[in-house]
Amino acid sequence: MKIFISADMEGISGVATNQQLKTNSEYQRFRKLMTADVNAAIEGAFNGGAEEVVVADGHGNMSNIIIEEMDPRARLVSGNNRVMCQLEGLDGTFSGIMFVGHHGREGGSDLTVISHTLAGICVNEMKINGKIVGETEMNTMVAGAFGVPAIFVSGDDAYVKEVQETLPHVEGAVTKRAVDRFAAELIHPEKAREEIRAKAEAAVKKAKDQQAVETEGPVTFEIEMKGPQQAKMTTTLPTVELIGPKRIKFTCDDMVTAYKHMWGCVIIAMTATNGVLGQVNA
């Protein structure tokens, strides 16, 4: 049995503020905490019957997990030039996908710690076929296109509740209690990892009984950006329609193609935040 882990940082044990995730001395501490939470999930997965585990580092520049401290039984996808973003390496050979250290969506619960959707600098809201989604829900739909079910999440209590409203079957490990977008009531990381390990093991044991979330095409994304310049520049792609000052829309034949298209739009929007050629030297 193969298990895929998509790892983020905002939902790991100990994180409460954005400053802890930036490149500074604090960030180095939290890289270690992220790696340890991922290791707890890997251990739980193997305890539950996994024979192979692949981890995709999915936070920021997607190069946060410390490979020499990671469980040697797993493999790591690291680096930031990825067509499939947080899902790079996923295919139909996996029996389940786990989301470690993830977070709530932009515009969701005000209590979700460091909430955003994929790129906080540009995305205000994302809809798929008319339904507002966060990263976990969107990635679950993409995994479903490969026949892979979502089986586990870890993060703050508000995030776990948010996901389980849509995906009630997933095991949820609570790593902290959300107090505000930039505040949390923390538990000791060792305690959080005990729950991650136990819930991951339970999730893998019942993975074969879970159903993937399949989305019939065509698939329509509607994205509200934070600035009109971000939305406008995505229309350099002729398939993208500007339907409001900050809102775009496009339709693709299937979920995987639509996901790649969305990621392309987000890359353009991020680049356009302060002008696409603003940092280019003549």
Secondary structure, 3 states (H helix, E strand, C coil): CEEEEEECCCCCCCCCCHHHHCCCHHHHHHHHHHHHHHHHHHHHHHHCCCCEEEEEECCCCCCCCCHHHCCCCEEEECCCCCCCHHHCCCCCCCCEEEEECCCCCCCCCCCCCCCCCCCCCCEEEEEECCEECCHHHHHHHHHHHCCCCEEEEEEEHHHHHHHHHHCCCCEEEEEEEEEECCEEEECCHHHHHHHHHHHHHHHHHCHHHCCCCCCCCCEEEEEEECCHHHHHHHCCCCCCEECCCCEEEEEECCHHHHHHHHHHHHHHHHHHCCCCCCCCCC
